């Protein structure tokens, strides 16, 4: 993986983490773990679609 690709992946992960943090701050869900699992599943599905 080239440096440009690593940077792109890291920037995408930062966006994903910021989205998750903002969701936690505004969410009434008691379990942050369940929220994390949900977001991980959504991101995995999205990444799988992009790879195909």
C-alpha distance matrix in Angstrom:
0.0 3.8 6.7 8.2 6.1 6.6 10.0 10.7 10.2 12.3 14.8 15.3 16.0 18.4 20.2 20.5 21.9 24.3 25.5 26.2 28.0 30.1 31.0 32.1 34.2 36.0 36.2 39.3 37.5 38.7 35.8 32.5 30.9 32.0 30.6 27.2 27.3 28.2 25.4 22.9 24.4 24.3 20.7 19.8 21.9 20.4 16.8 18.2 19.9 17.0 15.1 18.3
3.8 0.0 3.8 5.4 5.2 6.3 8.7 9.9 10.7 12.4 14.3 15.5 16.7 18.5 20.3 21.3 22.6 24.5 26.0 27.1 28.6 30.5 31.8 33.1 34.8 36.6 37.2 40.5 39.0 40.3 37.6 34.1 32.9 34.1 32.3 29.1 29.6 30.3 27.2 25.0 26.7 26.3 22.6 22.2 24.3 22.3 18.9 20.7 22.0 18.7 17.3 20.6
6.7 3.8 0.0 3.8 5.4 5.0 6.1 8.6 9.8 10.4 12.1 14.2 15.2 16.3 18.4 19.9 20.8 22.4 24.3 25.6 26.7 28.5 30.2 31.3 32.7 34.7 35.6 39.0 37.7 39.0 36.4 32.9 32.0 33.4 31.4 28.2 29.2 30.0 26.7 24.8 26.9 26.4 22.6 22.8 25.1 22.9 19.8 22.1 23.4 20.0 19.2 22.7
8.2 5.4 3.8 0.0 3.8 5.5 5.1 6.2 8.7 9.9 10.5 12.4 14.3 15.3 16.7 18.5 20.0 21.2 22.8 24.5 25.8 27.1 28.8 30.4 31.7 33.3 34.4 37.9 36.8 38.4 36.1 32.5 31.8 32.9 30.7 27.7 28.7 29.0 25.6 24.1 26.0 25.0 21.2 21.8 23.7 21.0 18.2 20.8 21.5 17.9 17.7 21.0
6.1 5.2 5.4 3.8 0.0 3.8 5.4 5.0 6.2 8.6 9.8 10.6 12.3 14.3 15.5 16.6 18.4 20.1 21.3 22.7 24.4 25.9 27.1 28.8 30.4 31.9 32.6 36.0 34.7 36.3 33.7 30.3 29.3 30.2 28.2 25.2 25.8 26.1 22.9 21.1 22.8 21.9 18.2 18.4 20.2 17.9 14.8 17.2 18.1 14.7 14.2 17.7
6.6 6.3 5.0 5.5 3.8 0.0 3.8 5.4 5.2 6.1 8.6 9.9 10.6 12.3 14.4 15.3 16.4 18.4 20.0 21.0 22.4 24.3 25.7 26.9 28.5 30.4 31.1 34.4 33.0 34.3 31.6 28.1 27.2 28.5 26.5 23.3 24.2 25.0 21.7 19.8 22.0 21.5 17.7 18.0 20.5 18.4 15.4 18.0 19.5 16.4 15.9 19.6
10.0 8.7 6.1 5.1 5.4 3.8 0.0 3.8 5.5 5.1 6.0 8.5 9.8 10.5 12.4 14.2 15.2 16.5 18.4 19.9 20.9 22.5 24.3 25.7 26.9 28.8 29.9 33.3 32.3 33.8 31.5 27.8 27.4 28.7 26.4 23.4 24.8 25.3 21.7 20.4 22.9 21.9 18.2 19.2 21.5 19.0 16.5 19.6 20.7 17.5 17.7 21.4
10.7 9.9 8.6 6.2 5.0 5.4 3.8 0.0 3.8 5.5 5.1 6.2 8.7 9.9 10.8 12.4 14.3 15.5 16.7 18.6 20.1 21.3 22.8 24.6 26.0 27.4 28.4 31.9 30.9 32.7 30.5 26.9 26.5 27.4 24.9 22.1 23.3 23.3 19.7 18.6 20.7 19.3 15.6 16.8 18.7 15.9 13.6 16.8 17.4 14.1 14.8 18.3
10.2 10.7 9.8 8.7 6.2 5.2 5.5 3.8 0.0 3.8 5.5 5.1 6.2 8.7 10.0 10.6 12.3 14.3 15.4 16.5 18.4 20.1 21.1 22.6 24.5 26.0 26.5 29.9 28.5 30.1 27.6 24.2 23.4 24.3 22.1 19.1 20.1 20.4 17.0 15.4 17.6 16.7 12.9 13.8 16.1 13.8 11.2 14.4 15.7 12.9 13.2 16.9
12.3 12.4 10.4 9.9 8.6 6.1 5.1 5.5 3.8 0.0 3.8 5.4 5.0 6.2 8.8 9.8 10.4 12.3 14.2 15.2 16.3 18.3 19.9 21.0 22.5 24.4 25.3 28.6 27.4 28.8 26.4 22.8 22.3 23.7 21.5 18.4 20.0 20.6 17.1 15.8 18.6 17.9 14.3 15.6 18.3 16.2 14.0 17.3 18.8 16.3 16.8 20.5
14.8 14.3 12.1 10.5 9.8 8.6 6.0 5.1 5.5 3.8 0.0 3.8 5.4 5.1 6.4 8.7 9.9 10.7 12.5 14.4 15.4 16.6 18.5 20.1 21.2 22.9 24.1 27.6 26.9 28.7 26.7 23.0 23.1 24.2 21.5 18.9 20.8 20.8 17.1 16.6 19.2 17.8 14.4 16.4 18.6 16.0 14.4 18.1 18.9 16.2 17.5 21.1
15.3 15.5 14.2 12.4 10.6 9.9 8.5 6.2 5.1 5.4 3.8 0.0 3.8 5.4 5.2 6.3 8.7 10.0 10.7 12.5 14.4 15.5 16.7 18.6 20.2 21.4 22.2 25.7 24.8 26.7 24.7 21.2 21.1 21.7 19.0 16.5 18.0 17.7 14.0 13.5 15.8 14.2 10.8 13.0 14.9 12.2 10.9 14.7 15.4 13.0 14.7 18.1
16.0 16.7 15.2 14.3 12.3 10.6 9.8 8.7 6.2 5.0 5.4 3.8 0.0 3.8 5.4 4.9 6.1 8.5 9.7 10.4 12.2 14.1 15.2 16.5 18.3 20.0 20.6 23.8 22.6 24.2 21.9 18.3 18.0 19.1 16.6 13.7 15.4 15.8 12.2 11.3 14.3 13.4 10.0 12.1 14.8 12.9 11.5 15.1 16.6 14.8 16.0 19.5
18.4 18.5 16.3 15.3 14.3 12.3 10.5 9.9 8.7 6.2 5.1 5.4 3.8 0.0 3.8 5.4 5.1 6.1 8.5 9.8 10.5 12.2 14.1 15.3 16.4 18.4 19.6 23.0 22.3 23.8 22.0 18.3 18.7 20.0 17.2 14.7 17.2 17.4 13.8 13.7 16.9 15.8 12.8 15.4 17.9 15.8 15.0 18.6 19.8 17.9 19.4 22.9
20.2 20.3 18.4 16.7 15.5 14.4 12.4 10.8 10.0 8.8 6.4 5.2 5.4 3.8 0.0 3.8 5.5 5.1 6.2 8.7 9.9 10.6 12.3 14.3 15.4 16.6 17.9 21.5 21.1 23.2 21.6 18.1 18.8 19.5 16.3 14.5 16.8 16.2 12.5 13.2 15.9 14.0 11.5 14.6 16.5 14.0 13.9 17.7 18.2 16.5 18.7 21.8
20.5 21.3 19.9 18.5 16.6 15.3 14.2 12.4 10.6 9.8 8.7 6.3 4.9 5.4 3.8 0.0 3.8 5.5 5.1 6.2 8.7 10.0 10.6 12.4 14.4 15.6 16.0 19.5 18.5 20.5 18.6 15.2 15.5 16.1 13.0 10.9 13.1 12.6 8.8 9.5 12.3 10.7 8.3 11.5 13.6 11.7 11.9 15.4 16.3 15.3 17.4 20.3
21.9 22.6 20.8 20.0 18.4 16.4 15.2 14.3 12.3 10.4 9.9 8.7 6.1 5.1 5.5 3.8 0.0 3.8 5.3 5.0 6.1 8.5 9.7 10.5 12.3 14.3 14.9 18.2 17.3 18.8 16.9 13.2 13.8 15.2 12.3 10.0 12.9 13.2 9.7 10.4 13.8 13.0 10.9 13.8 16.3 15.0 15.0 18.3 19.7 18.8 20.5 23.6
24.3 24.5 22.4 21.2 20.1 18.4 16.5 15.5 14.3 12.3 10.7 10.0 8.5 6.1 5.1 5.5 3.8 0.0 3.8 5.4 5.1 6.1 8.5 9.8 10.5 12.4 13.9 17.4 17.3 19.1 18.0 14.4 15.9 17.0 13.7 12.3 15.5 15.2 11.8 13.3 16.4 15.0 13.3 16.6 18.7 16.9 17.4 20.9 21.7 20.6 22.8 25.8
25.5 26.0 24.3 22.8 21.3 20.0 18.4 16.7 15.4 14.2 12.5 10.7 9.7 8.5 6.2 5.1 5.3 3.8 0.0 3.8 5.5 5.2 6.1 8.7 10.0 10.7 11.8 15.5 15.2 17.6 16.6 13.4 14.9 15.2 11.6 10.9 13.7 12.6 9.3 11.6 14.2 12.3 11.3 14.9 16.3 14.7 15.9 19.2 19.6 19.1 21.6 24.2
26.2 27.1 25.6 24.5 22.7 21.0 19.9 18.6 16.5 15.2 14.4 12.5 10.4 9.8 8.7 6.2 5.0 5.4 3.8 0.0 3.8 5.5 5.1 6.2 8.7 10.0 10.1 13.4 12.6 14.5 13.1 9.7 11.1 11.8 8.3 7.4 10.7 10.1 7.3 9.6 12.4 11.5 10.9 14.1 16.0 15.2 16.2 19.2 20.2 20.2 22.3 24.8
28.0 28.6 26.7 25.8 24.4 22.4 20.9 20.1 18.4 16.3 15.4 14.4 12.2 10.5 9.9 8.7 6.1 5.1 5.5 3.8 0.0 3.8 5.4 5.1 6.2 8.8 9.8 13.0 12.8 14.3 13.4 10.0 12.2 13.5 10.3 9.7 13.4 13.3 10.9 13.0 16.0 15.3 14.6 17.7 19.7 18.9 19.7 22.8 23.9 23.6 25.6 28.4
30.1 30.5 28.5 27.1 25.9 24.3 22.5 21.3 20.1 18.3 16.6 15.5 14.1 12.2 10.6 10.0 8.5 6.1 5.2 5.5 3.8 0.0 3.8 5.4 5.1 6.3 8.4 12.0 12.8 14.9 14.8 11.9 14.6 15.2 11.6 12.0 15.4 14.5 12.1 14.9 17.4 16.0 15.7 19.2 20.6 19.4 20.8 23.9 24.4 24.2 26.7 29.1
31.0 31.8 30.2 28.8 27.1 25.7 24.3 22.8 21.1 19.9 18.5 16.7 15.2 14.1 12.3 10.6 9.7 8.5 6.1 5.1 5.4 3.8 0.0 3.8 5.4 5.3 5.6 9.3 9.6 12.2 12.2 9.7 12.3 12.2 8.5 9.8 12.8 11.4 9.7 13.0 15.1 13.7 14.3 17.6 18.7 18.0 19.9 22.6 23.1 23.4 25.9 28.1
32.1 33.1 31.3 30.4 28.8 26.9 25.7 24.6 22.6 21.0 20.1 18.6 16.5 15.3 14.3 12.4 10.5 9.8 8.7 6.2 5.1 5.4 3.8 0.0 3.8 5.5 5.1 8.0 7.9 9.6 9.5 6.9 10.2 10.9 7.8 9.0 12.5 12.0 10.9 13.7 16.1 15.6 16.2 19.1 20.6 20.4 21.9 24.5 25.5 25.9 28.1 30.4
34.2 34.8 32.7 31.7 30.4 28.5 26.9 26.0 24.5 22.5 21.2 20.2 18.3 16.4 15.4 14.4 12.3 10.5 10.0 8.7 6.2 5.1 5.4 3.8 0.0 3.8 5.8 8.5 10.0 11.5 12.3 10.2 13.7 14.5 11.5 12.8 16.3 15.7 14.4 17.2 19.7 18.8 19.2 22.3 23.8 23.2 24.7 27.6 28.3 28.5 30.8 33.2
36.0 36.6 34.7 33.3 31.9 30.4 28.8 27.4 26.0 24.4 22.9 21.4 20.0 18.4 16.6 15.6 14.3 12.4 10.7 10.0 8.8 6.3 5.3 5.5 3.8 0.0 3.8 6.8 9.1 11.6 13.1 11.6 15.1 14.9 11.9 13.9 16.9 15.6 14.6 18.0 19.8 18.5 19.5 22.7 23.6 23.0 25.1 27.7 28.0 28.4 31.1 33.1
36.2 37.2 35.6 34.4 32.6 31.1 29.9 28.4 26.5 25.3 24.1 22.2 20.6 19.6 17.9 16.0 14.9 13.9 11.8 10.1 9.8 8.4 5.6 5.1 5.8 3.8 0.0 3.8 5.4 8.4 9.9 9.1 12.5 11.8 9.1 11.9 14.5 13.1 12.9 16.3 17.8 16.9 18.4 21.3 22.1 22.1 24.3 26.6 27.1 27.9 30.4 32.2
39.3 40.5 39.0 37.9 36.0 34.4 33.3 31.9 29.9 28.6 27.6 25.7 23.8 23.0 21.5 19.5 18.2 17.4 15.5 13.4 13.0 12.0 9.3 8.0 8.5 6.8 3.8 0.0 3.8 6.2 8.9 9.6 12.9 12.0 10.4 13.6 15.7 14.6 15.3 18.5 19.6 19.2 21.1 23.7 24.4 24.8 27.1 29.0 29.7 30.9 33.2 34.8
37.5 39.0 37.7 36.8 34.7 33.0 32.3 30.9 28.5 27.4 26.9 24.8 22.6 22.3 21.1 18.5 17.3 17.3 15.2 12.6 12.8 12.8 9.6 7.9 10.0 9.1 5.4 3.8 0.0 3.8 5.6 6.9 9.6 8.4 7.4 10.8 12.5 11.6 13.0 15.9 16.8 17.0 19.0 21.2 22.0 22.9 25.0 26.7 27.7 29.1 31.1 32.7
38.7 40.3 39.0 38.4 36.3 34.3 33.8 32.7 30.1 28.8 28.7 26.7 24.2 23.8 23.2 20.5 18.8 19.1 17.6 14.5 14.3 14.9 12.2 9.6 11.5 11.6 8.4 6.2 3.8 0.0 3.8 6.4 8.9 8.6 9.0 11.8 13.3 13.5 15.1 17.3 18.5 19.4 21.2 23.0 24.2 25.4 27.1 28.8 30.1 31.5 33.2 34.9
35.8 37.6 36.4 36.1 33.7 31.6 31.5 30.5 27.6 26.4 26.7 24.7 21.9 22.0 21.6 18.6 16.9 18.0 16.6 13.1 13.4 14.8 12.2 9.5 12.3 13.1 9.9 8.9 5.6 3.8 0.0 3.8 5.3 5.5 6.7 8.8 10.1 11.1 12.8 14.4 15.8 17.2 18.7 20.2 21.8 23.2 24.6 26.1 27.8 29.2 30.6 32.4
32.5 34.1 32.9 32.5 30.3 28.1 27.8 26.9 24.2 22.8 23.0 21.2 18.3 18.3 18.1 15.2 13.2 14.4 13.4 9.7 10.0 11.9 9.7 6.9 10.2 11.6 9.1 9.6 6.9 6.4 3.8 0.0 3.8 5.4 5.0 6.1 8.6 9.8 10.5 12.1 14.1 15.3 16.3 18.0 19.9 20.9 22.1 24.0 25.7 26.7 28.1 30.2
30.9 32.9 32.0 31.8 29.3 27.2 27.4 26.5 23.4 22.3 23.1 21.1 18.0 18.7 18.8 15.5 13.8 15.9 14.9 11.1 12.2 14.6 12.3 10.2 13.7 15.1 12.5 12.9 9.6 8.9 5.3 3.8 0.0 3.8 5.3 4.9 6.1 8.6 9.8 10.3 12.2 14.2 15.1 16.1 18.3 19.8 20.6 22.1 24.3 25.5 26.4 28.5
32.0 34.1 33.4 32.9 30.2 28.5 28.7 27.4 24.3 23.7 24.2 21.7 19.1 20.0 19.5 16.1 15.2 17.0 15.2 11.8 13.5 15.2 12.2 10.9 14.5 14.9 11.8 12.0 8.4 8.6 5.5 5.4 3.8 0.0 3.8 5.4 5.0 6.2 8.7 9.8 10.6 12.4 14.2 15.2 16.6 18.4 19.8 21.0 22.8 24.4 25.6 27.3
30.6 32.3 31.4 30.7 28.2 26.5 26.4 24.9 22.1 21.5 21.5 19.0 16.6 17.2 16.3 13.0 12.3 13.7 11.6 8.3 10.3 11.6 8.5 7.8 11.5 11.9 9.1 10.4 7.4 9.0 6.7 5.0 5.3 3.8 0.0 3.8 5.4 5.1 6.2 8.5 9.9 10.7 12.3 14.1 15.5 16.6 18.2 19.9 21.3 22.6 24.3 26.1
27.2 29.1 28.2 27.7 25.2 23.3 23.4 22.1 19.1 18.4 18.9 16.5 13.7 14.7 14.5 10.9 10.0 12.3 10.9 7.4 9.7 12.0 9.8 9.0 12.8 13.9 11.9 13.6 10.8 11.8 8.8 6.1 4.9 5.4 3.8 0.0 3.8 5.4 5.2 6.0 8.5 9.9 10.4 12.0 14.2 15.2 16.1 17.9 19.9 20.8 22.1 24.2
27.3 29.6 29.2 28.7 25.8 24.2 24.8 23.3 20.1 20.0 20.8 18.0 15.4 17.2 16.8 13.1 12.9 15.5 13.7 10.7 13.4 15.4 12.8 12.5 16.3 16.9 14.5 15.7 12.5 13.3 10.1 8.6 6.1 5.0 5.4 3.8 0.0 3.8 5.5 5.1 6.1 8.7 9.9 10.4 12.3 14.2 15.1 16.2 18.4 19.9 20.8 22.6
28.2 30.3 30.0 29.0 26.1 25.0 25.3 23.3 20.4 20.6 20.8 17.7 15.8 17.4 16.2 12.6 13.2 15.2 12.6 10.1 13.3 14.5 11.4 12.0 15.7 15.6 13.1 14.6 11.6 13.5 11.1 9.8 8.6 6.2 5.1 5.4 3.8 0.0 3.8 5.4 5.2 6.3 8.7 9.9 10.8 12.5 14.3 15.4 16.8 18.6 20.1 21.5
25.4 27.2 26.7 25.6 22.9 21.7 21.7 19.7 17.0 17.1 17.1 14.0 12.2 13.8 12.5 8.8 9.7 11.8 9.3 7.3 10.9 12.1 9.7 10.9 14.4 14.6 12.9 15.3 13.0 15.1 12.8 10.5 9.8 8.7 6.2 5.2 5.5 3.8 0.0 3.8 5.4 5.1 6.1 8.5 9.9 10.5 12.1 14.0 15.4 16.5 18.2 20.1
22.9 25.0 24.8 24.1 21.1 19.8 20.4 18.6 15.4 15.8 16.6 13.5 11.3 13.7 13.2 9.5 10.4 13.3 11.6 9.6 13.0 14.9 13.0 13.7 17.2 18.0 16.3 18.5 15.9 17.3 14.4 12.1 10.3 9.8 8.5 6.0 5.1 5.4 3.8 0.0 3.8 5.5 5.1 6.0 8.5 9.8 10.3 12.0 14.1 15.2 16.2 18.3
24.4 26.7 26.9 26.0 22.8 22.0 22.9 20.7 17.6 18.6 19.2 15.8 14.3 16.9 15.9 12.3 13.8 16.4 14.2 12.4 16.0 17.4 15.1 16.1 19.7 19.8 17.8 19.6 16.8 18.5 15.8 14.1 12.2 10.6 9.9 8.5 6.1 5.2 5.4 3.8 0.0 3.8 5.5 5.1 6.2 8.6 9.9 10.5 12.4 14.3 15.3 16.7
24.3 26.3 26.4 25.0 21.9 21.5 21.9 19.3 16.7 17.9 17.8 14.2 13.4 15.8 14.0 10.7 13.0 15.0 12.3 11.5 15.3 16.0 13.7 15.6 18.8 18.5 16.9 19.2 17.0 19.4 17.2 15.3 14.2 12.4 10.7 9.9 8.7 6.3 5.1 5.5 3.8 0.0 3.8 5.5 5.2 6.2 8.7 9.9 10.8 12.5 14.4 15.7
20.7 22.6 22.6 21.2 18.2 17.7 18.2 15.6 12.9 14.3 14.4 10.8 10.0 12.8 11.5 8.3 10.9 13.3 11.3 10.9 14.6 15.7 14.3 16.2 19.2 19.5 18.4 21.1 19.0 21.2 18.7 16.3 15.1 14.2 12.3 10.4 9.9 8.7 6.1 5.1 5.5 3.8 0.0 3.8 5.4 5.0 6.0 8.4 9.8 10.5 12.2 14.3
19.8 22.2 22.8 21.8 18.4 18.0 19.2 16.8 13.8 15.6 16.4 13.0 12.1 15.4 14.6 11.5 13.8 16.6 14.9 14.1 17.7 19.2 17.6 19.1 22.3 22.7 21.3 23.7 21.2 23.0 20.2 18.0 16.1 15.2 14.1 12.0 10.4 9.9 8.5 6.0 5.1 5.5 3.8 0.0 3.8 5.4 5.1 6.0 8.6 9.9 10.5 12.4
21.9 24.3 25.1 23.7 20.2 20.5 21.5 18.7 16.1 18.3 18.6 14.9 14.8 17.9 16.5 13.6 16.3 18.7 16.3 16.0 19.7 20.6 18.7 20.6 23.8 23.6 22.1 24.4 22.0 24.2 21.8 19.9 18.3 16.6 15.5 14.2 12.3 10.8 9.9 8.5 6.2 5.2 5.4 3.8 0.0 3.8 5.5 5.1 6.3 8.8 10.0 10.8
20.4 22.3 22.9 21.0 17.9 18.4 19.0 15.9 13.8 16.2 16.0 12.2 12.9 15.8 14.0 11.7 15.0 16.9 14.7 15.2 18.9 19.4 18.0 20.4 23.2 23.0 22.1 24.8 22.9 25.4 23.2 20.9 19.8 18.4 16.6 15.2 14.2 12.5 10.5 9.8 8.6 6.2 5.0 5.4 3.8 0.0 3.8 5.4 5.1 6.3 8.8 10.1
16.8 18.9 19.8 18.2 14.8 15.4 16.5 13.6 11.2 14.0 14.4 10.9 11.5 15.0 13.9 11.9 15.0 17.4 15.9 16.2 19.7 20.8 19.9 21.9 24.7 25.1 24.3 27.1 25.0 27.1 24.6 22.1 20.6 19.8 18.2 16.1 15.1 14.3 12.1 10.3 9.9 8.7 6.0 5.1 5.5 3.8 0.0 3.8 5.3 5.0 6.2 8.7
18.2 20.7 22.1 20.8 17.2 18.0 19.6 16.8 14.4 17.3 18.1 14.7 15.1 18.6 17.7 15.4 18.3 20.9 19.2 19.2 22.8 23.9 22.6 24.5 27.6 27.7 26.6 29.0 26.7 28.8 26.1 24.0 22.1 21.0 19.9 17.9 16.2 15.4 14.0 12.0 10.5 9.9 8.4 6.0 5.1 5.4 3.8 0.0 3.8 5.5 5.2 6.4
19.9 22.0 23.4 21.5 18.1 19.5 20.7 17.4 15.7 18.8 18.9 15.4 16.6 19.8 18.2 16.3 19.7 21.7 19.6 20.2 23.9 24.4 23.1 25.5 28.3 28.0 27.1 29.7 27.7 30.1 27.8 25.7 24.3 22.8 21.3 19.9 18.4 16.8 15.4 14.1 12.4 10.8 9.8 8.6 6.3 5.1 5.3 3.8 0.0 3.8 5.5 5.3
17.0 18.7 20.0 17.9 14.7 16.4 17.5 14.1 12.9 16.3 16.2 13.0 14.8 17.9 16.5 15.3 18.8 20.6 19.1 20.2 23.6 24.2 23.4 25.9 28.5 28.4 27.9 30.9 29.1 31.5 29.2 26.7 25.5 24.4 22.6 20.8 19.9 18.6 16.5 15.2 14.3 12.5 10.5 9.9 8.8 6.3 5.0 5.5 3.8 0.0 3.8 5.5
15.1 17.3 19.2 17.7 14.2 15.9 17.7 14.8 13.2 16.8 17.5 14.7 16.0 19.4 18.7 17.4 20.5 22.8 21.6 22.3 25.6 26.7 25.9 28.1 30.8 31.1 30.4 33.2 31.1 33.2 30.6 28.1 26.4 25.6 24.3 22.1 20.8 20.1 18.2 16.2 15.3 14.4 12.2 10.5 10.0 8.8 6.2 5.2 5.5 3.8 0.0 3.8
18.3 20.6 22.7 21.0 17.7 19.6 21.4 18.3 16.9 20.5 21.1 18.1 19.5 22.9 21.8 20.3 23.6 25.8 24.2 24.8 28.4 29.1 28.1 30.4 33.2 33.1 32.2 34.8 32.7 34.9 32.4 30.2 28.5 27.3 26.1 24.2 22.6 21.5 20.1 18.3 16.7 15.7 14.3 12.4 10.8 10.1 8.7 6.4 5.3 5.5 3.8 0.0
